[in-house]
Amino acid sequence: MAQATGRLRRYLDDELGECRSEDVERRLDELGTLEATLENATLETELDVLSALANETRYTLVRVLVAAREELCVCELNAVVDVSESALSHALSALVDAGLVEGRKDGRWKKYRATNRAVALVTVLNGSVRDE
């Protein structure tokens, strides 16, 4: 912490032209308030979502479901990704747990669709790639 405080003092000195101990304490309080706004449960949920997308199969499934704009059967999804049925089931389960897809039984078939969260994330990611 002492090293971080020293660096902060040098930064504030550059920014303010002169840095006093009160300036460092005030900025540390402001930064502490920012950190406190991050709820641990929310942070963990967000990390779970990002973790679910950090796999090629799962990300492909989400992108396909978002692009489809409708429910797709597991058999259709299996035709898109070249993985075993077990791996597909595991990937879809992780995506459901992360709130990125929803599944429902339709007779003997299982169908999935992208959630609004998945649509929003894919839209943002598509926009960030195009902006570069």
Buried (B, 14 or more C-beta within 10 A) or exposed (E): EEEEEEEBBEEBBEEEEEBEEEBBEEBBEEEEEEEEEEEEEEEEEEEBBEEBBEEEBBBBBBBBBBEBEEBBEBEBBBEBBEBEEEEBBBBBEBBBEBBBBBBEEEEEEBBBBBBEBBBEBBEEBEEEEEEE
